Amino acid sequence: MTATLLDGQDDASILREIQSALHGLKFGSVEITVHNGQVVQIERKEKFRRQPPASKHA
């Protein structure tokens, strides 16, 4: 999990942070926390999924 605190950043900067959090994310979530109409935190939670081993039938 990665969290970014955003004090005094403009909209373009916040959108770049959100885009960065989404980049390369295959399984997981991005949570945006808003207080008093302002984005104060962006959290990225990533899950890694393993493939089960292929069964061997002879």
C-alpha positions, 0 to 999 in steps of 0.5 A: 500500500502506498499513500501520498499526502497532497498539501496545496497542490493544484488540480493538474498535479493531483491528476498526475498523482492519480494517474501515477497511482493507476499506472501498472496496476493490474489488481487492486484499488486506488482510494482518493480521500477528500476533506472539505472539498480538497483531495488530501490523500491518495492510497494505492493497494495492489494485489498480486495474483498467483497462477495455480501450477498446471496439472500434469496428466500423463 
